[in-house]
Amino acid sequence: MRKLIINSRIKLSVALLTLASLAVSCSDFLDTPPEDVFSDDNFWTSENNVKTYSWLNYNTFNGYGNNTGVTADFYFHSTSTGTALLDDNLANNVFTNFPTAASSTNSNWNEYYTLIRRCNLMLERVPNVPMDQTKKNHYIGVAKFFRAHTYFRLAQQFGDVPYTDKYLAQSDPNVYKPSITRAEVIDNVIKDLEEAIPLLLNVDDSNVTVNKYTAYALLSRVCLSEGTYRKYNLGQNGNAYLQKAKDASLAVMNNNSFKLNTDWKALYNSVELLGNTEVILTKRYVKGVLGNSVQSYTNTSTVQNGLTKFAAESYVTTNGLPIKQAGNAQYLGDNTIANTFANRDPRFAKSFSTTDYGYSDKPFNGLTSVTGYVFQLYNNPATTGTEVTTGGQNQIDAPVFTLSEVYLNYAEACAELGTVTDADLNLSLNKVRTRAGIAALSTDGTNASAGGVQINDPQRTTALEQISGIVNPIIWEIRRERRIEFMSWTTMRKEDLMRWKKGDYLDTNTNPDVALGAKIVALIGTNSKTKVNSDGYVLPYAAGVSRLFVSPKNYLNSIPTNDISLYAAEGVTIKQNPGW
């Protein structure tokens, strides 16, 4: 049974807790209800019961994970779900490759369909609950939001999948339905969100539950993803989706109650994000109820996942120019740690130690990283002792949807539509850059400039970029901004690479810098634990280790073979994804 996430303000009776546990089990909790708990016949009787049932859906947000953190959206890499949660920003502390064979099971697949079934039940029962119609509409909207969010993740990870919008008994033959196309799934996701938005109330809940603007934020994310996916992966015109992304973003941006924080780092190291004006939705961690492990992973003897050379070199200098264009007066090189961080985007220094690198032969304050870069993003001076060093007891809250993401969604949608102007950038992306402390961008619709200097990053036209197509300078810089702003969001970066068709960034043969770390003084002696290449950059893995990105195979997870067999036994064929 999955663990129940409970908001600190929630007070549940023993009977409701029992129902909650049953509701998230893999079996149908309505089939054989115990005599001393609620059943389907007597549960759907009040607004409070509906509210309680809706709370179960919030476990779908990974945040920093549920105690152990292995399925978190931030920092952690894992292969526990049958796929490598790899990106080009962080090198795992143990070499991680893509699976070569299809997985028999996948925990995400099972979890997502359990949640969808729960949403379908809620949508069927809520209309008949005696409660105020506006509240009834709100909870119908909540169920549609979570169903949309879940199908979106299914389509991202698995492509074509079975789809149902009805609550069905286990014996119903329609439980086993063939997959519909990924495009159809996404269109249903958008339909759910567009139907949910007018139903959802603009609840003043200090960002802890789904409301109208959470749905707009998700719609912005979904439509940007789909518009760019169709353009770069399918060679189709995705403008209709990009326009929807732009419009949904504007709906959030026009709500003056949302404002950027002054301190970017506070998004990732705050014990409490409740009421934070930049956070549209947060996942809360409450002592004694739910904890995470992100601080313990980065503040104990565990070897940290480390920033790659490829990611480190993406940080511009404060004048807004790429390091290969900034000039020697701005970019001082990387022969020392002081030079590496000098005059760079301040988010670089807020995320990693600038005092010294830490590696196996030379820890920094007892900390080591597989690439030498020591993560300090999640450190909060107010948290000490076991709340930092003990797994499952870390209490910092996790942002789920933020105004900064919506700003960058808007800017990217405008650029992809070919309509981006300086006014668009000033309304969105430049607010993020100003907060960060780097020069604003300007554009003529195709090119990008900072401080009056036209940007022409040599990296943009390399052989690596030619594999899947070179984008124009303004799109390149918007993508860079998104990467830096969300550097620790490992799942977001992976999803971005997939929709842009940039899987080759993950390939160590086509992109060697993704398997290199910081430049350190070459160690002398054959017994050194830390190895460096001929240029002095840390080699995090053994010599000869490589990771091959196979297209189209690695753009999607394999469909669990057990589920293919299960459906086949019912006379329904589910096709395996290409390459598996």
C-alpha positions in Angstrom: 0.0 0.0 0.0 1.2 3.5 -0.8 1.7 5.9 2.0 -1.0 8.5 2.5 0.1 12.2 2.4 -1.8 14.2 5.0 -1.8 18.0 5.2 -1.0 19.2 8.7 -4.3 20.9 8.9 -6.2 17.6 8.2 -7.9 15.8 11.1 -9.2 12.4 10.0 -11.2 9.8 11.9 -10.0 6.3 12.2 -12.8 5.2 9.8 -11.7 7.7 7.1 -8.1 6.7 7.5 -9.1 3.1 6.9 -11.0 4.1 3.8 -8.0 6.1 2.6 -5.7 3.1 2.9 -8.1 0.9 1.1 -8.7 3.4 -1.6 -5.0 3.4 -2.7 -4.5 -0.3 -2.6 -4.2 -2.2 -5.9 -7.5 -4.0 -5.4 -11.0 -2.4 -5.6 -11.8 -1.3 -2.0 -15.5 -1.3 -2.9 -15.6 -5.1 -3.5 -15.5 -6.4 0.0 -15.8 -3.5 2.5 -15.2 -4.4 6.2 -18.3 -4.0 8.3 -16.8 -1.3 10.5 -15.7 1.2 7.8 -17.4 3.2 5.1 -18.6 1.5 1.9 -19.7 2.9 -1.4 -23.3 2.9 -0.2 -22.7 5.2 2.8 -19.5 7.2 2.0 -20.7 9.6 -0.6 -23.0 11.6 1.7 -21.2 14.9 2.5 -18.8 17.6 1.2 -16.3 16.6 4.0 -16.2 13.0 2.7 -15.6 14.2 -0.9 -12.9 16.5 0.3 -11.2 13.7 2.2 -11.4 11.4 -0.8 -9.8 14.1 -3.0 -6.8 14.4 -0.6 -5.7 11.0 -1.7 -4.8 12.3 -5.1 -2.1 14.5 -3.9 0.3 11.6 -3.4 0.7 11.7 -7.1 3.1 14.7 -6.8 6.6 13.3 -6.2 8.2 16.5 -4.9 11.2 15.4 -2.9 9.8 12.0 -2.6 7.9 10.2 0.2 10.5 9.6 3.0 13.0 7.6 0.9 13.0 10.0 -2.0 13.8 7.5 -4.7 10.9 8.6 -6.9 11.4 12.3 -6.4 11.3 14.9 -9.1 14.4 16.7 -7.7 18.1 15.6 -7.6 17.5 11.9 -7.4 18.2 9.5 -10.3 16.6 6.0 -10.2 16.0 2.9 -12.3 13.4 1.5 -9.9 10.6 2.0 -12.4 12.1 0.2 -15.3 13.7 3.2 -16.9 16.7 5.4 -16.2 15.6 8.9 -14.9 18.6 10.3 -16.7 19.3 13.8 -17.7 22.4 15.8 -18.9 22.6 18.0 -15.8 23.5 15.4 -13.1 25.8 12.4 -13.3 24.5 9.6 -11.0 26.9 8.6 -8.3 26.7 5.1 -9.8 26.9 4.7 -13.5 23.3 4.5 -14.9 22.4 3.2 -18.3 19.2 2.8 -20.2 17.5 -0.6 -19.9 18.1 -2.9 -22.8 15.2 -5.2 -22.4 11.5 -4.5 -21.8 10.5 -4.5 -18.1 7.9 -7.0 -16.9 6.4 -4.5 -14.6 6.5 -0.7 -14.0 5.4 0.9 -10.8 4.4 4.1 -12.5 2.1 2.3 -14.9 0.3 0.6 -11.9 0.2 3.7 -9.8 -1.1 5.9 -12.6 -4.0 3.6 -13.5 -4.9 3.2 -9.9 -5.2 7.0 -9.6 -7.2 7.2 -12.8 -9.6 4.6 -11.5 -10.0 6.7 -8.3 -10.7 9.9 -10.3 -13.3 8.1 -12.5 -15.1 6.9 -9.3 -15.0 10.4 -7.9 -16.5 11.8 -11.2 -19.3 9.3 -11.1 -20.2 9.7 -7.4 -19.8 13.5 -6.7 -22.8 14.6 -8.8 -25.1 12.7 -6.5 -23.6 14.0 -3.2 -25.9 16.4 -1.3 -23.7 19.6 -1.3 -23.7 23.1 -2.7 -23.5 23.0 -6.5 -20.5 25.3 -6.7 -18.5 23.0 -4.4 -19.8 20.0 -6.3 -18.5 21.5 -9.5 -15.2 22.3 -7.8 -14.5 18.7 -6.8 -15.6 17.5 -10.3 -12.9 19.9 -11.6 -10.4 18.5 -9.1 -11.0 15.0 -10.3 -10.7 16.1 -13.9 -7.4 17.9 -13.1 -5.9 14.8 -11.5 -7.1 12.5 -14.3 -5.5 14.9 -16.8 -2.3 15.1 -14.9 -2.0 11.4 -14.7 -2.8 10.6 -18.4 -0.3 13.3 -19.4 2.5 11.5 -17.5 1.4 8.2 -19.0 1.6 9.6 -22.5 5.0 11.2 -21.8 6.5 8.0 -20.6 4.7 5.3 -22.6 3.2 6.9 -25.7 0.1 5.1 -26.9 -1.8 3.8 -23.8 -5.3 2.3 -22.9 -7.7 5.1 -22.0 -11.0 5.1 -20.1 -13.0 7.9 -18.6 -15.5 5.6 -16.9 -15.4 3.9 -13.5 -15.7 0.2 -14.4 -16.2 -2.9 -12.2 -13.3 -5.3 -12.4 -15.6 -7.8 -14.1 -16.6 -5.3 -16.9 -15.1 -6.5 -20.2 -14.4 -2.8 -21.1 -11.7 -2.7 -18.4 -9.4 -4.2 -21.0 -9.4 -1.8 -23.9 -6.8 -1.3 -26.7 -4.5 1.6 -26.6 -5.4 4.9 -28.2 -2.8 7.1 -29.8 -0.6 9.3 -27.8 -2.1 12.3 -29.6 -5.6 11.3 -28.7 -4.6 10.9 -25.0 -3.2 14.4 -25.0 -6.3 15.8 -26.6 -8.3 14.2 -23.9 -6.0 15.6 -21.3 -6.5 19.1 -22.7 -10.3 18.6 -22.8 -10.3 17.6 -19.2 -8.3 20.7 -18.2 -10.4 23.0 -20.2 -13.6 21.6 -18.7 -12.1 21.7 -15.2 -11.0 25.4 -15.3 -14.5 27.0 -15.2 -15.6 24.5 -12.5 -12.7 25.0 -10.2 -12.9 27.7 -7.6 -10.1 30.2 -7.1 -9.7 28.9 -3.6 -7.5 31.0 -1.3 -5.7 28.0 0.1 -2.2 29.3 0.4 -1.1 27.0 -2.5 -1.7 23.6 -0.9 -4.6 22.3 -3.0 -5.6 22.4 -6.6 -7.6 25.4 -7.8 -8.3 27.2 -11.1 -4.8 28.5 -11.5 -3.2 25.2 -10.8 -5.2 23.9 -13.8 -4.0 26.8 -15.9 -0.4 26.1 -15.0 -0.8 22.4 -15.9 -2.6 23.4 -19.2 0.4 25.7 -20.0 2.8 22.8 -19.3 0.8 20.2 -21.3 0.3 22.4 -24.4 3.9 23.6 -24.6 5.0 20.0 -24.3 2.6 18.8 -27.0 3.3 21.7 -29.4 7.0 21.2 -29.3 6.7 17.4 -29.3 4.7 17.5 -32.6 7.1 20.0 -34.1 10.4 18.3 -33.3 9.5 14.6 -33.0 6.7 14.3 -35.6 7.5 17.1 -38.0 4.0 18.5 -37.6 2.6 22.0 -37.0 2.1 22.3 -33.3 1.0 26.0 -33.3 -2.6 25.3 -32.0 -1.1 23.8 -28.9 1.5 26.5 -28.5 -1.2 29.2 -28.7 -3.1 27.4 -26.0 0.1 27.3 -23.9 0.6 31.0 -24.3 -3.1 31.8 -23.4 -3.0 29.5 -20.3 0.3 31.1 -19.2 -1.2 34.6 -19.5 -4.2 33.6 -17.4 -1.8 32.9 -14.5 0.5 35.9 -15.3 -2.5 38.2 -15.2 -3.3 37.2 -11.6 -1.5 39.8 -9.6 -1.5 37.6 -6.5 1.4 35.6 -8.0 4.8 37.3 -7.7 8.4 36.1 -8.0 10.4 35.7 -4.8 13.4 37.9 -4.3 15.5 34.9 -3.4 15.6 32.1 -6.0 17.2 29.6 -3.7 14.3 29.9 -1.2 12.2 27.9 -3.6 14.4 24.9 -2.9 15.5 25.2 0.8 12.4 26.5 2.6 11.0 24.6 5.5 7.7 26.2 4.6 6.4 27.2 1.2 2.8 27.6 2.4 1.6 31.0 1.1 4.7 31.6 -1.0 3.6 34.0 -3.8 5.7 32.4 -6.4 4.5 28.8 -5.7 1.2 27.9 -7.4 1.1 24.5 -5.8 3.5 23.0 -3.2 4.0 19.6 -1.7 4.2 20.0 2.0 6.4 18.0 4.4 5.2 18.0 8.0 7.2 16.7 10.9 5.8 13.4 12.2 3.6 13.0 9.1 5.7 13.0 6.0 9.4 13.6 5.4 11.9 13.5 2.6 15.6 12.6 2.2 17.0 15.2 -0.2 19.0 17.0 2.5 20.4 13.8 4.0 21.6 12.7 0.6 23.5 15.9 0.1 24.8 16.4 3.7 26.1 13.0 4.7 28.8 10.6 3.6 26.7 9.4 0.6 28.6 10.3 -2.6 26.5 13.0 -4.2 25.1 12.9 -7.7 27.3 15.6 -9.4 26.9 18.4 -11.9 28.2 17.5 -15.3 30.8 19.6 -17.3 28.1 19.9 -20.0 25.7 21.6 -17.5 28.3 23.7 -15.7 29.3 25.3 -19.0 25.7 26.3 -19.7 25.8 29.0 -17.0 26.3 32.4 -18.7 28.3 35.3 -17.3 26.5 38.1 -15.5 26.5 40.2 -18.8 24.2 37.5 -20.2 26.6 36.1 -22.7 27.7 32.4 -23.1 31.1 31.6 -21.6 32.6 31.1 -25.1 31.5 34.5 -26.2 31.8 36.5 -23.0 35.4 37.5 -23.3 38.4 36.9 -21.0 37.5 39.8 -18.8 34.2 38.1 -17.9 34.9 34.4 -18.2 38.1 33.5 -16.3 38.2 29.9 -17.3 38.0 26.9 -15.0 41.5 26.2 -13.8 40.5 27.0 -10.3 37.2 27.0 -8.5 37.4 30.7 -7.9 37.7 31.3 -11.7 34.9 28.8 -12.5 32.4 30.7 -10.4 33.6 34.3 -11.0 31.2 36.6 -12.9 28.8 33.7 -13.5 25.0 33.5 -13.3 24.5 33.8 -9.5 22.3 30.7 -9.5 25.4 28.7 -10.1 27.0 29.7 -6.8 23.7 29.3 -5.0 23.5 25.7 -6.0 27.0 24.4 -5.4 30.0 25.1 -3.1 32.2 27.8 -4.3 34.8 27.3 -1.6 36.2 24.0 -2.9 35.3 20.9 -4.9 34.8 17.6 -3.0 35.9 14.3 -4.4 37.0 10.9 -3.0 40.6 11.9 -2.4 39.7 15.4 -1.0 36.3 15.7 0.6 34.9 19.2 1.2 33.7 19.4 4.8 33.2 15.6 4.7 31.2 15.8 1.5 32.1 14.2 -1.9 30.5 14.4 -5.3 31.0 12.0 -8.2 32.0 15.0 -10.4 33.5 17.3 -7.7 30.7 19.8 -7.7 29.2 19.7 -4.1 25.4 20.4 -4.0 24.3 23.0 -1.5 21.0 24.1 -3.0 18.8 22.4 -0.4 20.7 23.6 2.7 18.7 25.7 5.1 20.5 27.3 8.0 17.4 26.8 10.2 17.5 23.0 9.8 20.1 21.1 11.8 20.9 17.8 13.3 18.8 14.8 12.4 16.3 16.8 10.4 19.1 17.3 7.9 21.2 14.1 8.2 18.6 11.4 8.7 16.7 10.0 5.7 13.0 10.5 5.8 13.2 13.3 8.4 14.0 16.3 6.1 11.2 18.8 6.1 11.8 21.4 3.4 8.8 21.8 1.1 8.8 21.1 -2.6 7.4 23.4 -5.3 5.1 21.6 -7.8 4.0 24.4 -10.1 5.6 27.9 -10.0 5.1 31.3 -11.6 8.7 31.1 -12.9 7.8 28.0 -14.9 4.7 29.7 -16.3 6.9 32.7 -17.3 9.3 30.5 -19.2 6.5 28.4 -20.8 5.0 31.7 -22.1 8.4 32.9 -23.5 9.1 29.5 -25.2 5.6 29.3 -26.7 6.0 32.8 -28.2 9.4 32.0 -29.6 8.1 28.7 -31.1 5.2 30.5 -32.7 7.6 32.9 -34.3 6.0 35.9 -32.7 8.2 36.7 -29.7 9.0 40.4 -29.0 10.9 42.3 -26.5 7.6 43.1 -24.8 6.9 39.3 -24.5 10.4 38.8 -22.9 9.9 41.7 -20.5 6.6 40.3 -19.5 8.1 36.8 -18.7 11.6 35.6 -19.1 13.4 38.8 -18.2 11.6 38.9 -14.9 13.3 35.6 -14.1 16.7 36.8 -15.4 16.4 40.1 -13.4 15.6 38.1 -10.2 18.7 35.9 -11.0 21.0 38.9 -11.4 22.0 38.6 -15.1 21.4 40.9 -18.1 18.0 40.9 -19.8 17.5 39.4 -23.3 16.2 41.3 -26.3 15.1 39.9 -29.7 14.2 40.7 -33.2 12.0 37.5 -33.3 14.9 35.2 -34.3 18.1 36.5 -32.8 18.9 37.2 -29.2 21.0 40.0 -27.6 22.2 40.9 -24.1 23.5 44.3 -23.2 23.4 45.3 -26.8 25.6 42.4 -27.9 24.1 39.8 -30.3 24.5 36.3 -28.9 26.1 33.7 -31.1 26.9 30.8 -28.8 29.4 28.5 -30.6 27.7 25.5 -28.9 24.5 26.2 -30.8 25.9 25.0 -34.1 28.1 22.1 -33.1 27.9 18.6 -34.6 25.9 17.5 -31.5 23.2 20.1 -32.4 23.2 19.1 -36.0 22.0 15.6 -35.1 18.4 16.7 -34.5 18.4 20.2 -36.0 19.8 23.6 -35.0 17.3 26.0 -33.4 17.5 29.8 -33.8 19.3 31.9 -31.2 16.3 33.1 -29.2 14.9 29.6 -28.8 18.4 28.4 -27.8 18.6 31.1 -25.1 15.1 30.4 -23.8 16.0 26.7 -23.5 19.2 27.7 -21.6 17.2 29.8 -19.2 14.8 27.0 -18.5 17.7 24.6 -17.9 19.4 27.0 -15.4 16.2 28.0 -13.6 15.2 24.4 -13.0 18.7 22.8 -12.8 17.7 20.5 -10.0 14.4 19.3 -11.5 15.8 16.1 -13.0 12.4 14.9 -14.4 11.6 18.3 -16.0 14.9 18.4 -17.8 14.5 14.8 -19.1 11.0 15.6 -20.3 12.3 18.8 -22.0 15.0 16.8 -23.9 12.4 14.2 -25.0 10.0 16.8 -26.4 12.8 18.7 -28.2 14.2 15.4 -29.6 17.5 16.0 -27.9 18.1 12.5 -26.6 21.6 12.5 -28.0 22.6 14.9 -25.2 22.4 11.8 -22.9 24.7 9.7 -25.1 28.3 9.7 -23.8 29.7 9.0 -27.2 28.1 11.9 -29.1 28.3 14.2 -26.0 31.4 13.2 -23.9 30.9 16.3 -21.6 27.9 14.6 -20.1 30.2 12.1 -18.4 32.8 14.6 -17.1 32.9 16.8 -14.0 34.9 19.7 -12.6 38.4 20.6 -13.7 40.7 19.7 -10.8 44.5 19.5 -10.3 45.5 16.2 -11.8 46.3 13.7 -9.1 49.6 12.1 -9.1 50.1 8.4 -8.4 48.5 5.3 -9.5 46.6 4.8 -6.3 44.4 7.9 -6.6 40.8 7.1 -6.3 39.7 10.1 -8.4 40.5 9.9 -12.1 40.8 12.7 -14.5 41.1 12.9 -18.3 44.0 14.5 -20.1 42.6 18.0 -19.6 42.1 17.5 -15.9 38.3 17.0 -15.8 37.0 14.5 -13.3 36.0 11.1 -14.8 33.1 9.9 -12.6 33.0 6.4 -14.0 35.4 3.6 -14.9 37.4 3.8 -18.1 35.5 2.5 -21.1 32.0 2.9 -19.6 29.6 4.5 -22.1 25.9 5.1 -22.5 24.3 4.8 -25.9 21.0 6.6 -26.6 19.0 4.6 -29.1 16.3 6.4 -31.1 13.4 5.9 -31.2 13.6 3.3 -28.5 14.8 5.5 -25.6 12.3 8.2 -26.2 9.6 6.1 -24.5 9.6 3.5 -21.7 8.7 -0.1 -22.6 5.1 -1.1 -22.0 5.3 -3.6 -19.1 5.3 -7.1 -20.6 3.1 -8.5 -17.8 0.4 -6.0 -18.8 0.7 -6.9 -22.5 0.2 -10.5 -21.5 -2.7 -9.6 -19.2 -4.5 -7.8 -22.0 -3.8 -10.5 -24.5 -5.4 -13.1 -22.2 -8.6 -11.0 -22.5 -8.3 -10.9 -26.3 -6.9 -7.3 -26.5 -3.6 -6.5 -28.2 -1.4 -3.7 -26.7 1.6 -3.0 -28.9 5.1 -2.7 -27.5 6.9 0.6 -28.1 9.4 0.8 -31.0 12.7 -0.7 -30.3 11.7 -2.8 -27.3 
